[in-house]
Every structure is written in C-alpha cells, then in structure tokens.
C-alpha cells in the first residue's frame, strides 16, 4: 500500500472523539464486515463469545447474515458514533470494516457490561426451529412461538396445548369406548352418520383403533415435527417439538370423534333398559373405575424404540396425556397413571404392539 493510501485509511479511521488513528479508549468494537469477525475494541471478547454460541446452535436454513446484522444493530445502539471504510488489499482482497466508538471510557465500560448481561440468553439450550416461522423453540427455556403445540421426548408426548388435548381426549374415548362396544356392522352405521365434509375423514375414522398410534393421528391432522435434539449423560435422550400450521384440521377431527361418541351414546341409551334407580335415558356406568398405578421401567430403550415404547405404554394404559405423569427419570423411569386396565390387560396390549416388557416393566397398583 502506498503512503497516500495509508494516509487515507488513517483519516477514514480516526476516532471522532480524540482523533486517534489507532486503538484508543473510545473504541468499542472493530469489525470485519466481509468475513463477519471482530478484530478489536473492548467489546471484542464478549462479541466473539456471543457469536460463537449463536453459530453453535444454528441449524437448517440459518440466516447468518440476518442474525449478524441484528447483532450489529445492538452494538450500534450501545455506541455513540460509528464509521465504515474499505481496505483495498489488491484484486479480490478488499474488505469492508466498521468501527464503533463511545464518547468516554466510562461509556465503553457500561456498554460492554450491558452487552455481557444479555449473554445468558445465548447459552445452548435443547430445542429446534419452527418449520413455519423459523423461531427457535425450547421447552426447557420456556421459549415457544405461536405454532408450538407440544413436544415429544423419547416417545412421551408432553405439554400439549388445549386444542391437541381436546383432540387426544376425543380420539382416546372413541378408541376405547366407541369401537369396543359395537360390532362391525353397528360401527359402520355410526360412521355413516358422521360428518362427511371433513378432510381426510376416512383416514381419521381408520385411526379409531386401539392399536393405532396418537403420533399417526398428529400426522393426519398436519402436525409437523421440528428438527429435534439429543442430550447425553444419565438424563440423555432425544426429542423434538410439535408445530401446527392450521388449526382447523384439529378442530374438525375433534368434532368428528365427538360426533361419533354422541351417536354411540344415543345408540347405547336406546339399547339399555331403564334402571328404576336412575332417571330416564341416563347411561349407567358399567365400566371399571379408574385407580392410580405406578409403571416402573427398569431399562428405558434408546433411539426410535424409545418413541415406540412410550406410545405403546400410553396406549396400553388407555390414558390421555393428563392421566400419565412422569415422576422419576433415573435410575428407573417411573410413571404414575390413572387407568382402569388390569395388569394382564396392560401386558397383553404391550405384547400386541410388539413391545417386550417382560422383566423390565413393573405394574404396581397403589
């Protein structure tokens, strides 16, 4: 570089507060905008630390430029002055730089402290990005966008929102009561009277099956899975968030299952003789009462088998998400459930779903 060029660069990069052409007490941050790296200033270490954390948790279609520009806007809000210049290093070697300054050393120190105070929110947390709006969602950190409706951890569906809970209850009731109480011909007559305008109606009806999976139902109503995450160690496992694009399919499916249930109630009411001890038309509760049980898994499976095992467990207990609570993760995984199935029925249902539980699953009535 010639002497005149050096003089031009020095003039372009002089501090607006002390006219220094090198590092001074007013320099907050020097950035290479071309390669998106920090090269100087009191904010250097904190900026590099934050950018490293952001980059480490990036996935999929990560908008690096957009996120980097967001960080620049935050730095600019802390600075009192800024300037940009281009360093000409020869053909193909030019770089664009930005410098940020504060009016005093005290202002620099305060700016660094404020930037560092926000560093905690960039700590790595387990989560994934919404496939609809690209927002990062983390159940552990309480971060959730408007499309987040729950999450799947090792096969257990957790923290469902109200629409999905309503759907799960309606579907569970249809599986456990409607189909089991009617022979095929009667069931077909009930189905014939159900809502025919619902999209994927036949698919939803086919899922009224005690051997069906709630995960299949989620897919049928358009619930999408995030990219997922994995953790290591004693509490390690894998999970992903659940997202909704449109809520109408959820409401339609819930309406369908509730309509079938109501038709089944009317059918059963007409078939049962009135009891002298109950008002006309009232259905007597002829089923077994629910009671509390503990299901203790001494050896929880890993990988995709964990998801299959967790879903089979809930289906075998004939319990909704609200009726099954995880009370211990390690060393044994323990669930507390409200159910009316017997141990024999539970083990038979697990066997039908091709899940071995002999020797590693304890069924304890409380």
Backbone torsions as a table, in degrees:
resi	resn	phi	psi	omega
1	UNK	NA	134.4	-179.7
2	UNK	-73.5	164.2	-179.2
3	UNK	-61.8	-42.1	177.3
4	UNK	-60.3	-37.8	178.3
5	UNK	-63.6	-41.9	178.7
6	UNK	-63.0	-39.0	178.9
7	UNK	-65.4	-38.7	178.4
8	UNK	-63.4	-44.2	178.8
9	UNK	-62.3	-43.6	-180.0
10	UNK	-60.6	-40.4	-179.9
11	UNK	-67.9	-39.2	-179.6
12	UNK	-68.2	-27.7	-173.4
13	UNK	-107.0	12.9	-178.9
14	UNK	-71.2	141.7	-178.4
15	UNK	-63.3	130.7	-179.7
16	UNK	-70.5	-8.2	-177.4
17	UNK	-107.6	-32.5	180.0
18	UNK	-127.2	-0.4	178.8
19	UNK	65.2	13.4	177.1
20	UNK	-68.2	144.7	178.9
21	UNK	-102.7	5.7	177.1
22	UNK	-126.2	-161.6	175.9
23	UNK	-63.4	134.8	177.0
24	UNK	-139.7	174.7	-175.5
25	UNK	-70.9	-11.0	-178.9
26	UNK	-92.1	-11.6	-175.7
27	UNK	-74.3	117.2	178.7
28	UNK	-87.9	-46.3	-177.0
29	UNK	-160.1	137.7	172.0
30	UNK	-114.1	123.6	-175.4
31	UNK	-123.1	137.9	168.5
32	UNK	-89.8	105.2	-176.2
33	UNK	-72.9	-25.0	-178.7
34	UNK	-69.2	-47.0	-178.5
35	UNK	-101.7	2.1	176.9
36	UNK	55.0	53.2	177.8
37	UNK	-131.6	147.4	175.8
38	UNK	-90.6	140.0	-174.8
39	UNK	-127.5	-8.1	-179.6
40	UNK	-173.2	174.7	-180.0
41	UNK	97.0	160.5	-178.1
42	UNK	-66.0	-20.1	-179.2
43	UNK	-89.1	2.1	-173.5
44	UNK	-52.9	-55.3	-174.4
45	UNK	-64.2	-44.1	-178.2
46	UNK	-66.3	-39.7	179.7
47	UNK	-65.5	-44.2	180.0
48	UNK	-63.9	-39.4	179.8
49	UNK	-62.9	-46.9	-178.8
50	UNK	-65.2	-45.6	-178.2
51	UNK	-62.8	-34.8	177.4
52	UNK	-64.6	-41.8	-179.9
53	UNK	-67.1	-40.1	178.2
54	UNK	-63.0	-45.2	-178.5
55	UNK	-65.4	-36.2	-177.4
56	UNK	-65.0	-32.4	-176.9
57	UNK	-99.1	4.6	178.6
58	UNK	-69.2	146.8	178.8
59	UNK	-153.7	162.2	175.5
60	UNK	60.1	-135.0	-178.8
61	UNK	-86.0	64.0	-179.1
62	UNK	-68.4	122.8	179.6
63	UNK	-85.7	81.0	-175.1
64	UNK	-60.7	-44.8	-178.7
65	UNK	-62.8	-45.5	-179.1
66	UNK	-62.5	-42.4	179.4
67	UNK	-67.7	-41.2	179.4
68	UNK	-62.4	-42.6	178.3
69	UNK	-64.3	-31.9	175.2
70	UNK	-64.2	-39.5	176.7
71	UNK	-66.2	-37.1	178.5
72	UNK	-63.7	-39.8	179.2
73	UNK	-63.6	-35.5	178.0
74	UNK	-68.3	-42.4	178.1
75	UNK	-62.7	-41.7	-179.9
76	UNK	-62.2	-35.2	179.2
77	UNK	-67.9	-22.7	179.5
78	UNK	-88.6	-19.7	-175.8
79	UNK	-89.9	159.0	176.4
80	UNK	-98.9	-17.1	179.4
81	UNK	-159.3	155.5	178.4
82	UNK	-150.9	161.6	176.4
83	UNK	-152.2	158.2	177.6
84	UNK	-129.9	149.6	177.1
85	UNK	-153.2	164.5	179.4
86	UNK	-114.7	128.5	176.0
87	UNK	-97.0	116.5	-179.2
88	UNK	-89.5	107.7	-179.3
89	UNK	-106.4	19.0	-177.2
90	UNK	108.1	171.8	-179.0
91	UNK	-55.4	123.1	178.0
92	UNK	78.4	2.5	-176.8
93	UNK	-120.9	20.9	178.6
94	UNK	-79.6	142.6	179.0
95	UNK	-131.8	142.9	176.7
96	UNK	-99.2	134.8	-176.8
97	UNK	-123.2	156.5	173.2
98	UNK	-133.4	141.2	177.9
99	UNK	-125.9	137.6	-179.7
100	UNK	-121.6	135.6	-175.7
101	UNK	-128.5	153.8	170.0
102	UNK	-117.6	155.1	-172.5
103	UNK	-72.8	-14.8	179.6
104	UNK	-153.2	164.2	177.9
105	UNK	-62.0	-37.8	179.7
106	UNK	-62.3	-39.1	178.8
107	UNK	-67.4	-35.3	176.9
108	UNK	-63.4	-47.6	-179.7
109	UNK	-60.1	-43.8	-179.7
110	UNK	-64.4	-38.5	-179.9
111	UNK	-65.7	-42.1	179.3
112	UNK	-63.4	-43.2	-179.7
113	UNK	-62.7	-41.3	179.8
114	UNK	-65.9	-41.3	179.3
115	UNK	-64.2	-42.1	179.8
116	UNK	-68.8	-30.7	-179.0
117	UNK	-63.6	-26.6	179.9
118	UNK	-90.3	4.2	-174.2
119	UNK	-67.8	-30.9	-174.7
120	UNK	-59.2	-32.2	-177.6
121	UNK	-72.1	-7.7	177.8
122	UNK	-102.5	9.0	173.6
123	UNK	-62.3	150.2	179.0
124	UNK	-66.9	128.1	174.4
125	UNK	-131.4	153.5	-179.6
126	UNK	-74.4	132.7	178.8
127	UNK	172.3	-173.6	176.1
128	UNK	-151.7	175.2	-176.0
129	UNK	-97.2	140.2	178.3
130	UNK	-65.1	128.7	179.1
131	UNK	-71.8	-7.7	-178.9
132	UNK	-94.7	-53.4	-175.3
133	UNK	-113.2	-2.3	178.7
134	UNK	70.5	7.3	178.2
135	UNK	-69.8	146.3	177.9
136	UNK	-81.8	131.0	-178.5
137	UNK	-121.8	131.5	179.2
138	UNK	-138.2	111.8	177.1
139	UNK	-58.4	-40.1	-177.3
140	UNK	-64.7	-35.4	-177.8
141	UNK	-94.0	-0.4	-179.8
142	UNK	71.8	23.6	179.8
143	UNK	-97.6	122.1	-178.9
144	UNK	-151.5	134.9	176.9
145	UNK	-90.3	178.9	-176.0
146	UNK	-67.3	-18.0	-178.5
147	UNK	-91.4	-8.4	-176.3
148	UNK	-75.1	127.8	-177.3
149	UNK	-126.3	2.6	179.8
150	UNK	154.8	-173.5	177.2
151	UNK	-153.1	157.4	-177.6
152	UNK	-113.6	119.3	178.8
153	UNK	-121.4	109.8	-179.6
154	UNK	51.3	40.3	176.4
155	UNK	91.4	-11.5	178.4
156	UNK	-93.0	124.4	179.5
157	UNK	-87.0	120.3	-170.6
158	UNK	-123.1	154.1	171.7
159	UNK	51.2	46.0	177.8
160	UNK	-67.2	144.7	176.5
161	UNK	-77.3	175.1	-169.6
162	UNK	-63.0	-37.8	-179.6
163	UNK	-64.9	-41.3	179.6
164	UNK	-72.8	-33.7	176.4
165	UNK	-64.0	-41.9	178.2
166	UNK	-62.8	-41.5	178.6
167	UNK	-64.7	-43.7	-178.6
168	UNK	-62.1	-43.3	179.5
169	UNK	-62.8	-46.0	-178.3
170	UNK	-64.2	-42.9	179.8
171	UNK	-67.8	-42.7	179.9
172	UNK	-60.4	-42.5	-179.9
173	UNK	-65.5	-39.5	178.0
174	UNK	-64.3	-40.8	179.8
175	UNK	-67.3	-44.8	-172.4
176	UNK	-81.4	-27.0	-172.8
177	UNK	-115.5	-52.9	-172.3
178	UNK	-60.2	-57.5	-174.8
179	UNK	-67.4	-38.8	-174.6
180	UNK	-69.4	-21.3	-176.0
181	UNK	-93.0	-8.5	-174.5
182	UNK	-129.4	140.2	175.2
183	UNK	-72.4	170.6	-171.8
184	UNK	-54.7	-46.7	-176.1
185	UNK	-62.8	-42.9	179.3
186	UNK	-66.4	-38.4	178.8
187	UNK	-63.0	-41.8	179.3
188	UNK	-62.5	-36.8	178.1
189	UNK	-67.0	-38.0	176.2
190	UNK	-62.5	-45.4	-179.3
191	UNK	-61.5	-40.0	-178.2
192	UNK	-60.9	-27.1	-179.3
193	UNK	-93.4	4.3	-179.2
194	UNK	-82.1	174.0	-177.1
195	UNK	-65.1	120.5	-176.6
196	UNK	-91.8	-6.9	-175.1
197	UNK	-91.2	-5.6	-175.8
198	UNK	-73.2	133.3	177.7
199	UNK	-64.0	141.0	-179.6
200	UNK	60.4	32.0	-176.2
201	UNK	-56.1	-46.4	-177.0
202	UNK	-66.0	-37.2	177.7
203	UNK	-62.0	-43.7	179.9
204	UNK	-64.7	-39.4	179.0
205	UNK	-67.3	-39.1	178.7
206	UNK	-62.2	-24.7	-178.7
207	UNK	-83.0	-0.7	172.8
208	UNK	-80.3	81.1	-172.7
209	UNK	-155.8	127.2	-178.7
210	UNK	-63.0	-16.6	178.0
211	UNK	-94.2	-2.7	-179.7
212	UNK	-77.3	164.8	-178.5
213	UNK	-111.2	140.3	176.2
214	UNK	-62.8	-28.7	177.6
215	UNK	-64.1	-35.2	176.6
216	UNK	-65.5	-38.6	178.6
217	UNK	-65.5	-41.8	178.7
218	UNK	-58.8	-41.1	178.7
219	UNK	-65.9	-38.6	-177.7
220	UNK	-65.1	-31.4	-179.5
221	UNK	-95.8	10.6	171.9
222	UNK	88.7	14.0	176.7
223	UNK	-70.9	132.7	-177.6
224	UNK	-110.5	146.8	179.4
225	UNK	-95.5	143.8	174.3
226	UNK	-77.5	179.5	-177.6
227	UNK	-67.2	-21.5	175.9
228	UNK	84.6	174.4	179.4
229	UNK	-155.5	164.9	178.4
230	UNK	-134.9	147.9	175.1
231	UNK	-125.8	154.2	-178.4
232	UNK	-108.8	175.5	176.3
233	UNK	90.2	-167.1	-175.7
234	UNK	-60.8	-35.4	-178.7
235	UNK	-101.0	20.3	-176.7
236	UNK	-67.6	156.7	178.6
237	UNK	176.2	-167.5	179.4
238	UNK	-135.1	149.4	-179.2
239	UNK	-156.5	169.6	172.5
240	UNK	-154.6	153.8	178.2
241	UNK	-84.1	159.0	179.2
242	UNK	-114.1	135.8	-175.2
243	UNK	-130.9	147.3	178.1
244	UNK	-113.2	137.5	176.3
245	UNK	-94.0	-49.2	177.0
246	UNK	-129.7	138.2	-177.8
247	UNK	-89.1	-16.7	-176.5
248	UNK	-58.6	-43.3	178.3
249	UNK	-59.4	-33.2	177.4
250	UNK	-65.1	-46.2	-178.4
251	UNK	-66.1	-38.9	179.3
252	UNK	-64.2	-43.0	-179.7
253	UNK	-65.3	-41.0	177.6
254	UNK	-61.2	-43.4	178.9
255	UNK	-61.3	-40.9	179.7
256	UNK	-61.9	-49.1	-177.6
257	UNK	-66.9	-37.0	177.5
258	UNK	-68.1	-35.8	178.6
259	UNK	-65.2	-42.1	177.8
260	UNK	-63.3	-40.0	179.6
261	UNK	-63.2	-43.9	-179.5
262	UNK	-64.1	-39.9	177.2
263	UNK	-64.4	-38.2	178.4
264	UNK	-65.1	-38.6	178.5
265	UNK	-63.0	-43.9	179.5
266	UNK	-64.8	-40.0	179.3
267	UNK	-62.9	-44.0	-178.7
268	UNK	-69.0	-37.4	179.7
269	UNK	-61.9	-39.0	179.2
270	UNK	-71.3	-27.0	-177.0
271	UNK	-84.4	-25.2	-177.5
272	UNK	-87.0	141.9	175.2
273	UNK	-74.4	146.4	179.8
274	UNK	-68.4	140.3	177.5
275	UNK	-92.3	136.6	178.3
276	UNK	-64.7	-17.1	-178.7
277	UNK	-94.0	0.9	-178.0
278	UNK	-134.4	153.7	-179.9
279	UNK	-62.2	160.1	-179.4
280	UNK	-61.2	133.4	176.5
281	UNK	84.3	-6.3	-178.2
282	UNK	-78.3	136.0	179.9
283	UNK	-86.8	126.3	177.8
284	UNK	-76.6	142.0	177.9
285	UNK	-82.1	101.1	-176.8
286	UNK	-99.9	-0.9	-178.8
287	UNK	-84.3	170.8	178.4
288	UNK	-76.8	145.5	178.9
289	UNK	-72.8	144.7	175.4
290	UNK	-73.0	148.5	174.3
291	UNK	-144.3	165.7	-176.3
292	UNK	-82.5	135.8	175.6
293	UNK	-135.0	156.2	171.7
294	UNK	-110.5	131.3	174.6
295	UNK	-112.0	115.7	-174.5
296	UNK	-110.5	118.9	179.6
297	UNK	-104.8	111.3	-176.7
298	UNK	-77.2	-19.9	-178.7
299	UNK	-143.1	96.4	-177.8
300	UNK	-79.9	130.2	-177.6
301	UNK	-71.8	166.8	179.1
302	UNK	-113.9	175.1	175.6
303	UNK	62.0	-146.8	-178.1
304	UNK	-67.4	-25.0	178.5
305	UNK	-64.5	-29.3	178.9
306	UNK	-62.9	-41.3	178.6
307	UNK	-65.6	-43.6	179.4
308	UNK	-64.4	-41.4	-178.3
309	UNK	-65.6	-44.9	-178.9
310	UNK	-63.2	-40.9	179.3
311	UNK	-68.0	-41.2	178.8
312	UNK	-62.6	-37.4	179.7
313	UNK	-61.0	-48.6	-178.4
314	UNK	-66.5	-39.6	-179.8
315	UNK	-67.6	-38.2	179.9
316	UNK	-66.3	-31.1	178.9
317	UNK	-81.5	-10.8	-176.5
318	UNK	51.9	49.4	-175.0
319	UNK	-127.9	144.6	175.4
320	UNK	-80.4	174.6	-179.0
321	UNK	-60.7	-33.7	-179.4
322	UNK	-72.4	-20.3	-176.8
323	UNK	-91.5	-6.7	-180.0
324	UNK	-119.9	121.9	-178.3
325	UNK	-121.8	132.7	174.1
326	UNK	-81.3	118.3	-177.1
327	UNK	-108.2	-15.5	178.2
328	UNK	-156.8	136.5	179.2
329	UNK	-94.1	-44.7	-173.7
330	UNK	-137.1	153.7	-4.8
331	UNK	-73.9	-31.9	172.9
332	UNK	-98.1	145.3	175.4
333	UNK	-89.8	123.4	-173.4
334	UNK	-121.7	130.7	176.3
335	UNK	-116.2	141.3	172.0
336	UNK	-108.8	128.8	-175.0
337	UNK	-134.6	149.6	170.5
338	UNK	-101.6	114.2	-174.3
339	UNK	-148.4	160.1	175.5
340	UNK	-113.9	11.9	178.4
341	UNK	-87.4	149.5	176.6
342	UNK	-85.7	169.6	178.3
343	UNK	-62.8	-39.5	179.8
344	UNK	-63.4	-43.2	178.9
345	UNK	-64.8	-39.6	179.3
346	UNK	-61.4	-49.1	-177.6
347	UNK	-68.3	-33.8	178.4
348	UNK	-66.8	-40.8	179.5
349	UNK	-66.1	-39.3	177.4
350	UNK	-63.8	-39.2	-179.5
351	UNK	-65.6	-40.0	-179.7
352	UNK	-64.6	-28.7	179.2
353	UNK	-88.9	14.0	175.1
354	UNK	60.0	40.8	177.6
355	UNK	-121.7	119.4	-179.5
356	UNK	-80.8	126.6	178.5
357	UNK	-126.6	0.3	-179.1
358	UNK	-65.5	124.7	175.9
359	UNK	90.1	-16.9	-179.7
360	UNK	-126.0	1.4	177.5
361	UNK	-126.1	123.4	177.6
362	UNK	-107.2	135.6	-179.0
363	UNK	-114.8	108.3	-172.3
364	UNK	-118.7	119.2	175.8
365	UNK	-82.0	135.5	-176.4
366	UNK	-93.2	NA	NA
